[in-house]
Amino acid sequence: MTAPPTDAVADEGVMLPGTAVDLLMPMAVTVAATGHIRHVGPTLAKLRPDMVLTGRRFLEVFEPRRPRGVKTFDDIRSAAGAPLGLAFRDPPRSTLKGHGHALPGGGMLVNLSFGIGAVEALAAYDLTAADFAPTDLTVEMLYLVEANAAVQADLRRLTLRLDGAKSAAVEQAHTDTLTGLRNRRGLDMALQRRAASREGFALMHLDLDRFKAVNDTRGHAAGDHVLQQVAAILGEETREVDTVARVGGDEFVFLFHRLTDRIRLARIASRLLRRLSQPIEFEGAACEISGSIGIALSQDYPRPDPDRMQQDADAALYRSKRAGRARYAFAGETTTHTPEPVETAPTPSASQQG
């Protein structure tokens, strides 16, 4: 009888050529009785492309992890049939699981797989579905992993789209459609946040003078144009951290973050009133308006109350209107101020500061 090839497996009259073993068990290792590797499957060979595994001692390549107490090849042979855990001794130290089967003459056939580490193995090695046995469930598991990853990616994209749509809806709900400024709802939210913080802020209430005359004489298109130009001016005269809102037809409110200095606020009010006094062109005609301003400071209250501050700023605004319009006033004062022709405003007196 002709002896089987060295890489063939024969047991109880069943003999498989090496090609069949490689097809059915591409990560199998045939080990001689001396503990030297006689043959490795094609997939296992791909895991160490720069290393010739044939001829090396099995335990020089692999570190036994399971069963416990296994240290020698004889120990592994004695544990044939029991679950076997191994790891490569050199990087990448991938872990493998498998079973060993004793061969005639003292050798072993050890069939290995990645087990639950298949996903990490694919990331570490250049493997494809063709590198696994046709019946290996690893391929099916990898398909499921890829499908799950695709579903998770779709869910993340959908979540981002929904979050973006929600943010856009919230932004739209808090925005005045004509001017692009915050509306009353947006102002209330910003004011509540400012009042709840420990940082000082100023509330400035602006009402346009003679705006009704623009609507009555030039029409609502002219009025809308004027409001849009006013919104642009207000945006130019404030910072990104500040809040500017249109709270009525021709009423606007500012929240100045961490700004409570009366001199600086007087300068801002003066600049606003000077710019609003300049005619706004619409279809070749000049629309003339002005503004009146009332200012309330959070530091003037034991605890900032949004409603109280708005009422006090509103009262200061109408005091400016009664004094002749195109003026500004601070809440708690009896005097009003006209805008200075230059970028400096008069320093408030001691009584005014108190």
C-alpha atoms as one frame of an Amber mdcrd trajectory, in Angstrom:
protein
   0.000   0.000   0.000   1.304   3.417  -0.936   2.040   5.677   2.039  -0.131
   8.817   2.199   1.458  12.200   1.522   3.064  13.887   4.481   0.373  16.552
   4.502  -2.492  14.034   4.295  -4.584  12.856   7.203  -5.492   9.186   7.540
  -7.560   7.711  10.352  -9.531   4.480  10.523  -9.399   4.009   6.775 -10.383
   7.617   5.911  -7.672   9.487   4.070  -7.841  13.101   2.925  -5.315  14.680
   0.595  -3.634  17.842   1.770  -5.664  19.966  -0.665  -8.898  18.775   0.913
  -7.577  19.497   4.394  -6.616  23.021   3.284 -10.062  23.562   1.815 -12.010
  22.262   4.780  -9.645  23.501   7.487  -7.643  26.462   6.081  -6.314  27.308
   9.559  -5.251  23.783  10.540  -1.748  22.857  11.693  -0.238  19.395  11.302
   2.364  18.771  14.024   4.859  15.897  14.155   5.415  13.836  17.293   8.537
  15.900  17.948   6.397  19.042  18.243   7.596  20.471  14.936   5.113  21.953
  12.476   4.813  19.841   9.324   2.123  21.780   7.492  -0.061  24.889   7.960
  -3.259  25.795   6.183  -3.220  28.651   3.633  -5.157  31.084   5.824  -2.924
  30.484   8.816   0.116  31.026   6.587  -1.325  34.410   5.515  -1.295  35.530
   9.139   2.510  35.339   9.138   3.512  36.097   5.536   7.097  36.915   6.489
   7.626  33.813   8.606   8.162  30.226   7.479   6.120  28.252   9.961   6.911
  24.764   8.621   9.773  23.221  10.548   9.404  25.430  13.601   8.384  24.091
  16.951   4.656  24.502  17.558   5.205  26.131  20.959   7.764  28.555  19.483
   4.976  29.991  17.375   2.021  29.643  19.716   1.572  30.318  23.426  -0.953
  27.955  25.056  -3.667  29.734  27.048  -6.172  26.955  27.578  -6.524  24.410
  29.155  -4.743  25.765  32.183  -1.480  24.129  33.068  -0.619  23.243  29.454
   3.069  23.991  28.954   4.516  21.326  26.637   3.478  19.724  23.383   2.907
  16.492  25.295   0.426  18.402  27.477  -1.394  19.584  24.362  -1.431  16.088
  22.940  -2.791  14.731  26.185  -5.594  17.316  26.066  -6.632  16.308  22.521
 -10.348  16.797  22.020 -10.652  19.487  24.690 -11.171  23.171  23.746  -7.797
  24.703  23.011  -6.821  28.350  23.387  -3.664  29.766  21.797  -2.060  33.103
  21.012   0.739  34.081  18.658   3.917  34.803  20.551   4.918  37.655  18.253
   2.852  40.736  17.333   0.113  40.978  16.469  -0.631  38.608  19.340  -3.963
  37.397  17.969  -5.807  34.830  20.049  -7.082  31.630  18.461  -9.358  28.840
  19.559  -9.553  25.274  18.333  -9.353  21.548  18.941  -6.570  19.023  18.556
  -6.859  15.502  17.177  -4.200  12.862  17.783  -2.667  11.313  14.664  -1.014
   7.921  14.310   2.635   8.081  15.248   2.235  10.682  17.991   1.506  13.697
  15.834  -1.500  16.012  15.996  -3.881  17.878  13.762  -4.864  21.182  15.378
  -7.736  23.013  13.725  -7.873  26.704  14.663 -10.267  29.622  14.229 -10.586
  33.246  15.372 -13.809  32.720  17.292 -15.291  35.976  18.542 -12.067  37.770
  17.590 -12.847  37.463  13.868 -13.755  41.152  13.497 -10.477  42.287  15.064
  -8.602  39.730  12.933 -10.020  41.173   9.723  -8.808  44.584  10.817  -5.324
  43.199  11.515  -4.952  40.906   8.494  -5.748  41.068   4.814  -8.410  38.350
   4.792 -11.492  37.784   2.656 -14.391  35.325   2.678 -12.306  32.990   0.502
  -9.874  32.521   3.397 -12.455  30.712   5.511 -13.884  27.230   5.174 -17.167
  27.049   3.218 -18.990  25.877   6.356 -17.297  28.354   8.699 -19.922  30.493
  10.400 -17.332  33.229  10.726 -18.240  34.433   7.254 -21.910  34.622   8.189
 -21.008  36.441  11.385 -18.917  38.929   9.436 -21.827  39.551   7.086 -24.005
  40.237  10.111 -21.369  42.547  11.567 -21.134  44.450   8.291 -24.922  44.619
   8.024 -25.155  45.842  11.600 -22.459  48.440  10.953 -24.352  49.622   7.865
 -27.595  49.866   9.839 -25.848  51.729  12.656 -24.308  54.135  10.146 -27.741
  54.737   8.604 -29.207  55.311  12.057 -26.455  57.790  12.912 -27.049  59.670
   9.669 -30.794  59.669  10.303 -30.250  60.864  13.874 -28.027  63.680  12.650
 -30.641  64.656  10.088 -33.387  64.591  12.721 -31.243  66.584  15.146 -30.501
  69.066  12.384 -34.177  69.328  11.485 -35.083  69.756  15.156 -32.432  72.453
  15.614 -33.638  74.205  12.469 -37.237  74.054  13.690 -36.264  75.433  17.102
 -34.203  78.150  15.456 -37.086  79.043  13.173 -39.501  79.128  16.098 -37.232
  81.627  17.889 -36.511  83.842  14.867 -38.378  86.822  13.452 -38.979  85.971
   9.809 -38.769  89.556   8.515 -35.538  90.717  10.165 -33.762  87.472  11.065
 -33.448  88.661  14.668 -34.725  86.771  17.677 -38.457  87.003  18.319 -40.251
  87.365  21.659 -39.923  83.659  22.423 -36.213  83.685  21.658 -35.738  86.763
  23.827 -37.595  85.225  26.772 -35.388  82.145  26.672 -32.196  84.201  26.465
 -33.386  86.504  29.251 -34.198  83.588  31.531 -30.693  82.179  30.980 -29.083
  85.529  31.698 -31.152  86.067  34.847 -30.331  82.575  36.127 -26.587  83.095
  35.695 -24.420  85.069  38.075 -22.989  87.205  35.300 -24.132  90.790  34.905
 -26.020  91.985  31.857 -27.898  94.982  30.511 -31.342  95.087  28.935 -31.891
  97.841  26.363 -35.359  98.546  24.942 -35.537 100.467  21.642 -38.689 101.825
  20.023 -38.659 103.493  16.620 -40.079 107.009  16.368 -42.202 108.070  13.380
 -42.289 104.549  11.983 -46.082 104.630  11.641 -45.743 107.633   9.332 -43.482
 105.557   7.043 -46.129 102.831   6.779 -48.917 105.344   6.270 -47.151 107.434
   3.600 -44.864 104.943   1.868 -46.712 101.675   2.397 -45.934  98.462   4.215
 -43.240  97.485   1.714 -41.322 100.592   2.731 -41.949  99.799   6.395 -40.605
  96.264   5.967 -37.528  97.637   4.195 -36.908 100.094   7.025 -37.200  97.325
   9.642 -34.708  95.170   7.750 -32.237  98.059   7.504 -32.686  98.803  11.201
 -32.020  95.126  12.009 -28.785  95.319  10.007 -27.702  98.405  11.976 -28.483
  96.721  15.294 -26.455  93.671  14.284 -23.479  95.856  13.362 -23.556  97.680
  16.692 -23.664  94.554  18.873 -21.454  91.543  19.514 -22.045  87.905  18.676
 -22.517  87.103  22.368 -25.322  89.657  22.659 -28.977  88.964  21.881 -31.021
  91.274  19.645 -34.761  90.636  19.310 -37.699  92.214  17.557 -40.520  92.027
  20.075 -43.149  94.147  18.345 -43.880  95.929  15.094 -41.176  98.554  15.674
 -39.810  97.514  19.070 -36.462  95.873  19.717 -34.731  94.555  22.836 -31.002
  93.983  23.401 -29.346  91.756  25.988 -25.720  92.755  26.489 -23.804  89.841
  27.990 -21.455  90.789  30.855 -21.806  94.485  30.069 -23.101  96.756  32.844
 -20.839  99.785  32.472 -23.066 102.864  32.066 -20.505 104.822  30.070 -20.085
 102.055  27.496 -23.833 101.522  27.286 -24.361 105.268  26.840 -21.906 105.209
  23.945 -23.705 102.273  22.337 -27.086 104.011  22.731 -25.644 107.204  21.248
 -24.257 105.365  18.216 -27.567 103.611  17.651 -29.585 106.818  17.870 -27.202
 108.706  15.550 -27.372 105.955  12.927 -31.156 105.630  13.188 -31.518 109.369
  12.618 -30.030 108.978   9.137 -32.679 108.704   6.353 -33.202 105.234   4.884
 -33.683 105.142   1.122 -36.531 103.166  -0.416 -37.335 103.350  -4.117 -35.776
 106.776  -4.429 -37.532 108.230  -1.388 -36.074 108.970   2.050 -37.757 107.334
   5.022 -37.001 109.317   8.175 -37.209 107.741  11.597 -35.448 107.990  14.928
 -35.382 105.942  18.092 -35.957 106.157  21.827 -34.132 103.898  24.295 -34.549
 102.719  27.875 -31.827 100.739  29.696 -31.981  98.511  32.788 -28.934  96.973
  34.492 -28.979  93.650  36.321 -26.659  95.011  39.005 -29.386  97.420  40.146
 -31.504  94.528  41.435 -30.890  92.255  44.446 -31.838  89.419  42.129 -32.480
  90.100  38.418 -36.165  89.670  37.606 -36.805  89.515  33.834 -40.324  90.943
  34.035 -39.307  93.769  36.372 -36.288  94.666  34.251 -38.398  94.804  31.088
 -40.972  96.993  32.826 -38.279  99.372  34.115 -36.535  99.568  30.726 -39.917
 100.208  29.092 -40.664 103.007  31.558 -37.254 104.578  30.868 -37.924 104.340
  27.117 -41.224 106.211  27.359 -39.600 108.807  29.581 -37.197 109.376  26.662
 -40.131 109.695  24.253 -41.906 112.222  26.479 -38.686 114.216  26.733 -38.621
 114.746  22.966 -37.680 111.391  21.380 -34.306 110.374  19.896 -33.038 110.114
  23.474 -31.988 107.413  25.935 -32.490 106.976  29.678 -31.404 104.549  32.381
 -33.971 102.887  34.625 -34.067 104.531  38.042 -32.977 107.942  36.729 -35.124
 111.027  36.285 -33.004 112.504  33.491 -32.740 111.570  29.828 -29.827 111.987
  27.429 -29.399 113.012  23.827 -26.764 111.238  21.731 -23.414 112.985  21.619
 -22.090 114.060  18.200 -18.838 112.157  18.885 -18.066 108.656  20.193 -17.987
 109.730  23.843 -20.949 110.202  26.106 -20.911 112.384  29.225 -19.889 110.602
  32.374 -22.974 109.989  34.536 -22.940 111.893  37.797 -22.569 110.191  41.122
 -26.300 110.501  41.727 -27.034 108.951  38.379 -24.672 106.043  39.090 -26.366
 105.331  42.371
